[in-house]
Amino acid sequence: MLVRIPNSNKNNVNFENTKKRRIFVIEKNGNRMYKAIQIDRENLTIMGVVFPDIETLNSTANAIGSNMFEGFKPTKKIIQIYLDLKTGKITNSQLIEILKETI
């Protein structure tokens, strides 16, 4: 099922829902503005990154979706780094160093 929700600025947010995944696609005037991200709730993955539980996956998906509206383009590597920070595998200082090397 594909649902198109028009915004006041003529952008569209499409949601494709199945039991297994949810894909967000943001369009402006019929052109895709952002890369679709694959969220697999059955296997607890976002773009192939495995999450420890559904709560962490959902909060991360929400954060990524919000930031995509601001121009953020998620990658598998950035999602893994965010998960490592969120689960305490790396510190804020380590995050800054990793991002310096990544970006």
Secondary structure, 3 states (H helix, E strand, C coil): CEEEEECCCCEEEEEEECCCEEEEEEEECCEECCCCEEEECCCCEECCEECCCHHHHHHHHHHHHHHHCCCCCCCHHHHHHHHHHHCCCCCHHHHHHHHHHHC
